[in-house]
Amino acid sequence: MGEPAFDFRQLTVAERLQLVEDIWDSIAQDAPASQLPLSDAQRAELRQSLAEDAADPTAAIPWEEVRKDLFGRGG
């Protein structure tokens, strides 16, 4: 793949995690679903999660809250 355009190792762990998240978000946004295939197990897990959410939508924790708890900072 060659040398990266910049040395990401100079970033803090939190900054690298943010970079990975940003890259993943861009892939998820731009790639057609056919390029992001799911295994049968992943598909089953998604169906179960959707069913649980439909049964009790108040049980979900917003991503912003989870992220703040994980990384100790907002957005």
C-alpha positions, 0 to 999 in steps of 0.5 A: 500500500505504500507510505501513508500521506502522514504519520498517523502514529503521531496522533494520540490514541483518541485522535486515531480512534476518531480518524478510524471512525471518520474513515468508517463513516465515509465508507458506510456513506459512499459504498454501495451495500453490495460492497459491504456484505453481512454474514448470516450471523451479522444479519441475525444480530441486526434483526435481533437488535431491531426487534429489541429496539422496537419492543422497548425503544427507551432502552437504547443509549444514544451514541453521543452518550456512549461515546462520552462515557468511552472517551470522556468527551463529547461529539 
